[in-house]
Amino acid sequence: MQKLVDGDFTLAQAASSLGLSNRQVIRLKKGFIQEGPAVLIHKNTNCKPAHALGDELAAKIISLKQSELYRDANFLHFQELLSRHE
């Protein structure tokens, strides 16, 4: 993005190298000039998805899968066993 701002890259070259449309590159260039490089980082970076399992539940599921009781079950069978017994 800095090369585009400095004039070393054309808009078409920047769009091609970034794999974006000219319109997207124009929008990013404007934000880059106004706010700096931080504008290039996606706003959801380091945010946990709303549908993700909680850390506690994920740890419990992993420990159950590694236990002697469920160790030999494939994932589909493990899922069925969890819904039936846990």
N, C-alpha and C positions, 0 to 999 in steps of 0.2 A: 504494500500500500504506500510505503514511503517513496518507492521509486516512481509510482504514478504521480504522487504529489510533487515530487522533484522534477517531473517531466522526462524521466528516463524511460518510462513505459507509456505507450498510448493506452487509451481506454480499451481498445480491442485486445491488445496484448495482455493487459491486466485481467480482463474478463476471461480470456482463454487460459491463462496460467492458473487462475483461481477456480476455473470451472463454473463461473457464474455468468449471469446475463449482464449486458451493459448497464441496464437499469439498476441492478443490485450493486454493481461496482460504484456507480454514481452515488447511490445512497450511502454506501460504506465510506466512500471518499469524503463526503460531506461530514459525516459523523466523526471520521478520523481527524479531520481538520479542526472541528469544533471541540471534540472531547478527548482526543488522543487515542492511543492504541487500545485502551480498555474497551472501546466501542466494538472491537472485533471479537470479543469474547461473548459467547452466547449467554443470554440472561439466565438460563436454567442450569448453567454449569454449576456443579457441586450441590444441586438441589435433588433431594430424594423424591422419586415419583409418588404421586398420591396413592397409587395402587400397590406400592411395594410393601412387602412384609416387614413387620417391625424386627429389630435386631434380636430381641428376646425370642420371638417365635421362630425366626430363621435358625437361631442357635439350637433351639429345642428340636426342630425337625432334623437338623444335621446330626445331632447326638443320637436321635432315635434311629436314623438310617445307619449309623456306624455301630449301633448296638448289636449284640449277638442275635437278638430276636429278628431284626429286619435286614441284617447284613447281606444275605443272599437273594433278597427280593430285587427284581428289576424295578425301574421307576414307576411303571404303570401299576404293577402289583403292589409296590410300596404305597402308592397313593390310595389304592383300594383298601389296603390294610389299615392305613391311617384313618380313613373315613369310617371304617367299621369298628376299630378298637380304640382309637384315641379320640 
